[in-house]
Amino acid sequence: MGALDSVAARVARGETVQFRPTGSSMVPLIRSRQLVTVAPVDPTRVEVGDIVLARVSGTVYLHLVTAIDGRRVQIGNNRGRINGWTSHDRVFGLCVAVDDVPRAKIDGKTRAS
């Protein structure tokens, strides 16, 4: 079980969660240990460029939506690495803020808690 699994479970239950992910794969959008806020998402409303909390091949990532094909999305980091495709039911949350600064284009994409 990875570090983001417990966060994903909470978001899947409808909670908005704040945490500090580690790593450099999302720089400069998210730097290691920056405070992020992730809210439950309506996966039918995500767009390419959104940062989502999603499970791909058993691993939970806080990464970008890089492509959309019907009811599935492709997830990748901000350095060009593609993690893979996943279905809407495995897209748990949307990053709505980094260090309490709201992200652009989030209106209408989250689910009510």
NUTOR-735185 format. One line per field, with one value per residue: residue number from 0; residue in one letter; chain; x, z, y of N, C-alpha, C, O, CB in turn. Coordinates in Angstrom, 1 decimal. Atoms other than C-alpha are relative to their C-alpha. Last residue first. Glycine has a CB too. Example, Ala and Ser with C-alpha at 12.3 -4.5 7.8 and 13.67 -1.06 7.14 Angstrom:
mikol	(1  0)
marti	(S  A)
milum	(A  A)
n.c1	(-0.9  0.9)
n.c3	(0.0  0.0)
n.c2	(-1.1  -1.2)
ca.c1	(13.7  12.3)
ca.c3	(7.1  7.8)
ca.c2	(-1.1  -4.5)
c.c1	(-0.8  0.9)
c.c3	(0.8  0.0)
c.c2	(1.1  1.2)
o.c1	(-0.3  1.9)
o.c3	(0.9  0.7)
o.c2	(2.2  1.2)
cb.c1	(0.4  -1.0)
cb.c3	(-1.4  1.2)
cb.c2	(0.5  0.0)
***
This chain:
mikol	(112  111  110  109  108  107  106  105  104  103  102  101  100  99  98  97  96  95  94  93  92  91  90  89  88  87  86  85  84  83  82  81  80  79  78  77  76  75  74  73  72  71  70  69  68  67  66  65  64  63  62  61  60  59  58  57  56  55  54  53  52  51  50  49  48  47  46  45  44  43  42  41  40  39  38  37  36  35  34  33  32  31  30  29  28  27  26  25  24  23  22  21  20  19  18  17  16  15  14  13  12  11  10  9  8  7  6  5  4  3  2  1  0)
marti	(S  A  R  T  K  G  D  I  K  A  R  P  V  D  D  V  A  V  C  L  G  F  V  R  D  H  S  T  W  G  N  I  R  G  R  N  N  G  I  Q  V  R  R  G  D  I  A  T  V  L  H  L  Y  V  T  G  S  V  R  A  L  V  I  D  G  V  E  V  R  T  P  D  V  P  A  V  T  V  L  Q  R  S  R  I  L  P  V  M  S  S  G  T  P  R  F  Q  V  T  E  G  R  A  V  R  A  A  V  S  D  L  A  G  M)
milum	(A  A  A  A  A  A  A  A  A  A  A  A  A  A  A  A  A  A  A  A  A  A  A  A  A  A  A  A  A  A  A  A  A  A  A  A  A  A  A  A  A  A  A  A  A  A  A  A  A  A  A  A  A  A  A  A  A  A  A  A  A  A  A  A  A  A  A  A  A  A  A  A  A  A  A  A  A  A  A  A  A  A  A  A  A  A  A  A  A  A  A  A  A  A  A  A  A  A  A  A  A  A  A  A  A  A  A  A  A  A  A  A  A)
n.c1	(-0.4  0.3  1.3  0.0  -0.6  0.9  1.4  0.5  0.9  0.9  -0.4  0.9  0.2  1.2  -0.3  -1.4  -0.9  0.7  -0.8  -0.5  0.1  0.6  -0.4  -1.3  0.3  0.5  1.5  0.9  1.4  0.9  0.2  1.4  0.2  0.2  -1.3  -0.3  -0.6  -1.5  -0.6  -1.4  -0.9  -1.3  0.1  1.2  0.6  1.4  0.9  -0.8  0.7  0.8  -0.6  0.5  -0.8  0.7  -0.7  -0.3  -0.8  -0.4  -0.7  0.6  -0.4  1.0  -0.8  0.5  -0.6  -1.4  -0.5  -1.4  -0.3  0.5  -1.0  0.8  0.2  0.7  1.4  0.6  1.4  1.0  1.4  1.0  0.5  0.0  -1.4  0.0  1.4  0.2  -0.6  1.0  0.6  -0.2  -0.4  -1.4  -0.6  -1.2  -1.2  -1.2  -1.2  -1.0  -0.7  0.7  1.1  1.0  0.6  0.8  1.2  1.0  0.6  0.9  1.2  1.2  0.3  -0.8  0.8)
n.c3	(-1.0  -1.3  -0.5  -1.3  0.2  0.5  -0.2  -0.9  0.7  1.0  1.3  0.8  1.2  -0.1  -1.0  -0.3  -0.5  0.1  -0.8  0.8  -0.4  -1.3  -0.1  -0.7  -1.4  -0.9  0.2  -1.1  0.0  0.7  -0.9  0.0  -0.2  1.2  0.6  0.7  -0.9  0.1  -1.1  -0.1  0.1  -0.6  -1.5  -0.5  1.1  -0.3  1.1  1.3  1.1  1.1  1.2  0.1  0.4  -0.1  -0.7  -1.4  -0.1  1.3  -0.1  0.7  -0.9  -0.7  -0.9  -1.4  -0.8  0.2  1.3  0.0  0.2  1.4  1.0  1.0  1.3  0.9  -0.3  1.0  -0.4  1.0  -0.5  0.0  -1.4  -1.1  -0.5  -1.4  -0.4  -1.0  0.0  0.3  1.3  1.0  1.4  0.2  0.8  0.6  -0.4  0.2  -0.9  0.6  -0.7  0.1  -0.9  0.6  1.1  -0.6  -0.6  1.0  0.5  -1.0  0.0  0.4  -0.9  0.1  0.0)
n.c2	(0.9  -0.5  0.5  0.7  1.3  0.9  -0.2  1.1  0.9  -0.5  0.4  0.8  -0.8  -0.8  -1.0  0.3  -1.1  -1.3  -0.9  -1.0  -1.3  -0.3  -1.4  0.0  0.4  -1.0  -0.2  0.5  -0.3  0.9  1.1  0.4  1.4  0.8  0.1  -1.2  -1.0  -0.1  -0.7  0.3  -1.1  0.3  0.2  0.4  0.8  0.5  0.3  -0.3  0.6  -0.7  -0.4  -1.4  -1.1  -1.3  -1.1  0.3  1.3  0.5  1.3  1.1  1.1  0.9  0.9  0.0  -1.1  0.1  -0.4  -0.3  -1.4  -0.3  0.4  0.7  -0.5  1.0  0.2  0.9  0.3  0.1  0.4  -1.1  -0.4  1.0  0.3  0.4  -0.1  -1.0  -1.3  -1.0  0.3  -1.1  0.4  -0.1  1.1  -0.5  0.7  -0.7  0.4  -0.9  -1.0  -1.3  -0.1  0.9  -0.8  -1.1  0.6  0.4  -1.3  -0.5  0.9  -0.7  -1.2  -1.2  -1.2)
ca.c1	(-18.9  -20.3  -18.6  -15.9  -15.7  -18.0  -15.3  -11.8  -10.4  -7.5  -6.0  -6.7  -3.7  -3.9  -0.3  -1.5  -5.3  -8.1  -6.2  -9.1  -10.1  -10.9  -10.2  -10.4  -14.2  -13.4  -11.3  -7.5  -4.9  -1.1  1.7  2.9  6.3  6.6  8.1  4.8  3.6  1.2  -2.4  -4.5  -8.3  -11.1  -14.8  -14.5  -10.9  -9.2  -5.5  -2.7  -4.6  -1.9  -0.6  -1.3  -0.8  -2.2  -0.6  -2.5  -2.2  -3.3  -5.2  -6.1  -5.7  -6.1  -4.2  -6.2  -4.2  -6.5  -10.0  -12.0  -15.8  -16.8  -14.5  -16.8  -14.2  -13.8  -11.5  -7.7  -5.9  -2.1  0.4  3.9  6.1  7.9  7.0  3.6  3.1  6.9  7.6  5.1  7.6  9.7  8.7  6.8  3.1  2.0  -1.6  -5.0  -8.1  -11.7  -13.7  -16.3  -15.5  -13.3  -11.3  -10.7  -9.7  -7.4  -5.6  -5.1  -3.7  -1.4  1.5  1.5  0.0)
ca.c3	(0.1  -3.1  -6.2  -7.9  -11.6  -11.7  -11.3  -11.3  -14.3  -12.5  -9.3  -6.0  -4.0  -0.6  -0.9  -4.1  -4.6  -6.3  -7.0  -8.3  -6.7  -7.1  -10.7  -10.5  -11.3  -14.4  -15.9  -16.1  -18.8  -18.3  -16.2  -19.0  -18.3  -19.9  -17.0  -15.6  -14.7  -16.6  -16.5  -19.4  -18.9  -19.4  -20.0  -23.6  -24.5  -22.6  -22.7  -20.5  -17.2  -14.9  -11.7  -8.1  -8.4  -6.8  -7.9  -8.8  -12.6  -12.5  -9.5  -9.6  -7.7  -10.4  -11.8  -14.7  -17.9  -20.2  -18.8  -16.0  -16.1  -16.5  -13.5  -11.1  -8.5  -4.8  -3.5  -3.3  -1.5  -1.8  0.7  -0.9  0.4  -3.0  -5.6  -7.4  -10.8  -11.2  -10.7  -10.9  -11.0  -8.2  -5.2  -1.9  -1.4  1.4  2.4  2.4  2.0  0.8  1.9  -0.2  0.6  -2.5  -1.1  2.1  0.2  -2.1  0.9  2.4  -0.9  -1.4  0.7  -1.1  0.0)
ca.c2	(16.4  17.9  16.7  18.7  19.7  22.7  25.2  23.8  25.8  27.5  26.1  27.9  29.1  27.4  26.1  24.3  24.3  22.4  19.1  16.9  13.6  10.0  8.9  5.1  5.0  7.0  4.3  4.4  4.7  4.8  6.3  8.5  10.2  13.6  15.6  16.9  13.4  11.2  9.9  8.9  9.1  6.6  6.9  8.3  8.7  11.5  12.5  13.9  14.2  15.3  13.6  12.9  9.1  6.0  2.7  -0.5  -0.2  3.5  4.8  8.5  11.8  14.4  17.4  18.9  19.5  17.5  17.9  16.4  16.7  13.1  12.3  14.2  15.0  14.6  17.4  17.5  20.3  20.4  21.7  21.8  18.9  18.3  21.0  21.0  22.7  23.3  20.4  17.5  14.6  16.0  13.9  14.2  14.9  17.3  16.8  18.4  16.3  17.1  14.1  12.2  8.6  8.4  11.3  9.4  6.2  8.2  9.8  6.3  5.0  8.0  6.7  3.3  0.0)
c.c1	(-1.2  0.4  -0.2  -1.4  0.0  0.5  -0.8  -1.5  -0.5  -0.9  -1.0  0.6  -0.9  -0.3  -1.1  0.4  1.4  0.8  -0.7  0.9  0.7  -0.2  -0.8  0.6  1.3  -0.2  -0.4  -1.4  -0.7  -1.5  -1.0  -0.1  -1.5  -0.2  -0.1  1.4  0.3  0.5  1.5  0.6  1.5  0.9  1.3  -0.1  -1.3  -0.5  -1.3  -0.9  0.6  -0.8  -1.0  0.7  -0.7  1.0  -0.8  0.7  0.4  0.8  0.2  0.9  -0.6  0.7  -1.0  1.0  -0.4  0.6  1.5  0.4  1.5  0.3  -0.5  0.9  -1.1  -0.4  -0.6  -1.5  -0.6  -1.4  -0.9  -1.3  -0.8  -0.4  -0.2  1.5  -0.1  -1.4  -0.2  0.6  -1.0  -0.6  0.1  0.4  1.6  0.8  1.2  1.2  1.1  1.2  0.9  0.7  -0.7  -1.3  -1.2  -0.7  -0.9  -1.3  -1.1  -0.7  -1.0  -1.3  -1.3  -0.5  0.9)
c.c3	(0.8  1.0  1.4  0.4  1.3  -0.2  -0.6  0.2  0.9  -0.6  -1.0  -1.4  -0.9  -1.1  0.1  0.9  0.3  0.5  -0.3  0.9  -1.0  0.3  1.2  0.1  0.8  1.4  0.9  -0.2  1.2  0.0  -0.6  1.0  0.1  0.1  -1.3  -0.7  -0.9  0.9  -0.2  1.0  0.1  -0.3  0.6  1.5  0.6  -1.1  0.6  -1.2  -1.3  -0.8  -1.0  -1.2  0.1  -0.3  -0.1  0.8  1.5  0.3  -1.4  0.2  -0.6  0.9  0.8  0.8  1.4  0.7  0.0  -1.4  -0.1  -0.4  -1.4  -1.2  -0.7  -1.3  -0.9  0.4  -1.1  0.6  -1.2  0.5  -0.1  1.3  1.2  0.3  1.5  0.5  -1.4  0.0  -0.5  -1.3  -0.9  -1.4  -0.1  -0.7  -0.8  0.4  -0.4  0.9  -0.9  0.8  0.0  0.9  -0.6  -1.0  0.7  0.6  -1.0  -0.4  1.1  0.1  -0.4  0.9  0.0)
c.c2	(-0.5  -1.1  0.5  -0.5  -0.9  -1.5  -1.0  0.1  -1.2  -1.2  0.6  -0.2  -0.8  1.0  1.0  1.1  -0.6  1.1  1.4  0.9  1.0  1.5  0.6  1.5  -0.1  -0.4  1.1  0.4  -0.5  0.5  -1.0  -1.2  -0.3  -1.5  -0.9  0.0  1.3  1.2  0.1  0.9  -0.6  1.2  -0.4  0.0  -0.6  -0.8  -0.6  -0.3  0.4  -1.0  0.6  0.5  1.3  1.1  1.3  1.1  -0.3  -1.3  -0.5  -1.3  -1.3  -1.0  -0.8  -0.9  0.1  1.2  -0.2  0.3  0.4  1.4  0.3  -0.3  -0.8  0.6  -1.1  -0.2  -0.8  -0.3  0.0  -0.6  1.3  0.8  -1.0  -0.4  -0.3  0.1  0.6  1.4  1.0  -0.1  1.2  -0.4  0.2  -1.2  0.5  -0.8  1.0  -0.1  0.8  1.1  1.4  0.0  -0.7  0.8  1.1  -0.6  -0.3  1.3  0.5  -0.9  0.6  1.2  1.2)
o.c1	(-1.1  0.2  0.8  -2.4  0.2  -0.2  -0.6  -2.1  -0.5  -0.5  -2.2  1.2  -0.5  -1.1  -0.9  0.4  1.5  0.5  -0.6  0.4  1.4  -1.2  -2.0  1.7  1.3  0.0  0.2  -1.7  -0.3  -1.8  -0.8  0.6  -2.2  -0.5  0.9  1.9  0.0  -0.3  2.1  0.4  1.7  0.7  1.3  0.1  -1.2  -0.4  -1.3  -0.5  0.7  -0.5  -2.2  1.7  -2.0  2.1  -1.4  0.8  1.5  1.8  -0.7  2.1  -1.9  1.9  -1.8  1.5  0.3  0.2  2.2  -0.1  1.9  0.2  0.3  1.2  -1.3  -0.8  0.0  -1.7  -0.7  -1.5  -1.1  -1.7  -1.1  0.2  -1.2  2.1  -0.8  -1.7  0.0  -0.2  -1.3  -0.4  -0.3  -0.4  2.0  1.5  1.1  1.1  1.3  1.1  1.4  0.2  -1.7  -2.4  -2.2  -1.9  -2.1  -2.4  -2.2  -1.8  -2.2  -2.3  -1.9  -1.5  1.8)
o.c3	(1.7  0.8  2.1  -0.1  1.2  -0.7  -1.8  0.7  0.4  -0.4  -0.6  -2.0  -1.4  -0.9  0.2  0.5  0.7  0.2  -1.4  2.0  -1.9  0.8  1.2  0.5  2.0  2.3  1.9  -1.0  1.7  0.5  -0.3  0.8  0.8  -0.8  -1.9  -1.1  -2.0  1.4  -0.6  1.0  0.7  -1.2  1.7  2.2  1.3  -2.3  1.7  -2.3  -1.6  -1.0  -0.7  -1.1  0.0  0.3  -1.1  2.0  1.7  0.9  -2.2  0.4  -0.6  0.7  1.5  0.2  2.3  0.5  1.0  -2.4  -0.4  -1.5  -2.4  -2.0  -0.5  -1.4  -2.0  1.6  -2.2  1.6  -1.9  0.2  1.0  1.6  1.9  -0.3  2.2  1.3  -2.3  -0.2  -1.6  -2.2  -0.5  -2.1  -0.1  -0.1  -1.6  1.5  -1.6  2.1  -1.9  0.8  0.7  0.4  -0.9  -0.9  0.6  0.2  -1.0  0.0  0.8  -0.1  0.5  1.5  0.9)
o.c2	(-1.3  -2.2  0.8  0.1  -2.1  -2.3  -1.3  -0.8  -2.3  -2.3  0.7  0.7  -1.9  1.9  2.2  2.3  -1.7  2.3  1.9  1.3  0.5  1.9  0.8  1.6  -0.3  0.5  1.4  1.3  -1.6  1.6  -2.2  -2.2  0.3  -2.2  -1.3  1.0  1.3  2.0  -0.9  2.1  -1.6  2.0  -1.0  1.0  -1.7  -0.3  -1.1  0.2  1.6  -2.1  0.7  1.2  1.4  1.2  1.6  0.9  -0.7  -1.2  -0.6  -1.2  -1.4  -1.3  -0.3  -1.9  0.7  2.3  -0.3  -0.2  1.5  1.8  0.4  0.6  -2.0  1.8  -1.4  -0.7  -0.3  -0.9  1.0  -1.7  1.8  1.8  -1.0  -1.2  0.5  1.0  -0.1  2.4  1.1  0.6  2.3  -1.2  1.4  -1.9  1.4  -1.5  1.3  0.1  0.3  2.3  1.6  -0.2  -0.2  1.2  1.1  -0.3  0.2  1.6  0.5  -0.3  1.2  1.1  1.4)
cb.c1	(1.0  -1.5  0.0  0.6  1.5  -0.5  -0.4  0.7  0.7  0.8  0.2  -1.4  1.3  0.1  1.3  0.9  -0.6  -1.3  1.5  -1.1  0.7  0.8  -0.4  1.0  -0.6  -1.4  -0.8  0.5  -0.6  0.0  -0.6  -0.5  0.7  1.1  1.0  0.0  1.3  0.4  -0.3  0.7  -0.2  0.6  -1.1  -0.3  1.0  -1.0  0.7  1.2  -1.6  0.9  0.6  0.2  0.5  -0.7  1.4  0.7  1.2  0.8  -0.8  -0.1  -0.3  -0.8  1.0  -1.4  -0.2  0.4  -0.3  0.9  -0.6  -1.5  0.3  -1.3  1.3  -1.2  -0.8  0.8  -0.8  0.4  -0.4  -0.1  1.2  1.3  0.8  -1.0  -0.8  0.5  1.5  -1.2  -0.6  1.5  -0.9  0.8  -0.6  1.0  -0.2  0.0  0.4  -0.5  0.8  -1.4  0.4  0.5  1.0  1.0  0.4  0.6  1.1  0.7  0.4  0.2  1.2  0.0  -1.0)
cb.c3	(1.0  0.2  0.0  1.1  -0.4  -1.3  -0.5  1.3  -1.2  -1.2  -0.2  -0.2  -0.7  1.3  -0.4  -1.2  1.3  0.7  -0.5  -0.8  1.3  1.1  -1.3  -0.6  0.0  -0.6  0.2  1.4  -1.3  0.7  1.3  -1.4  1.3  -0.9  0.9  1.0  0.7  -1.5  1.4  -1.4  1.1  -0.6  0.3  -0.5  -0.4  0.5  -1.0  0.0  0.1  -0.9  -0.7  1.4  -1.5  1.4  -0.6  0.1  -0.9  -0.9  0.9  -1.5  1.5  -1.0  1.0  0.1  -0.6  -1.5  -0.3  0.6  1.0  -0.1  0.1  -0.4  -0.8  0.7  -0.3  -0.1  0.4  -1.1  1.1  -1.4  0.8  0.1  0.4  0.3  -0.8  -0.5  0.4  0.9  0.1  -0.2  -0.6  1.0  -1.4  1.1  -0.4  0.8  -0.3  -0.2  1.1  0.4  1.4  -0.2  -1.1  0.8  1.1  -1.0  -0.6  1.4  0.3  -1.4  -0.1  -1.4  1.2)
cb.c2	(0.6  0.4  -1.6  0.8  0.1  0.4  1.4  0.1  -0.6  0.6  -1.5  0.7  0.5  0.8  0.7  -0.2  0.7  -0.1  0.0  0.8  0.2  -0.6  0.9  -0.9  -1.4  0.5  -1.3  0.5  -0.5  -1.4  0.5  -0.4  -0.5  0.2  -0.6  1.2  -0.5  0.3  -0.6  0.1  1.0  -1.3  -1.0  -1.4  -1.1  1.1  -1.0  -0.8  0.3  0.8  -1.3  0.8  -0.1  0.2  0.2  -1.2  0.0  1.0  -1.0  0.3  0.2  -0.7  0.8  -0.5  1.3  -0.1  1.5  -1.1  0.9  -0.3  -1.4  1.0  -0.1  -0.6  1.3  -1.3  1.3  -1.1  1.0  0.6  0.3  -0.7  1.3  -1.2  -0.9  1.3  -0.1  -0.1  -1.3  0.2  -1.0  -0.8  -0.2  0.6  -1.5  1.4  -1.4  1.5  -0.7  -0.1  -0.3  -1.4  0.4  0.9  -1.0  -1.0  0.9  0.1  -1.4  0.5  0.9  0.5  0.0)
***
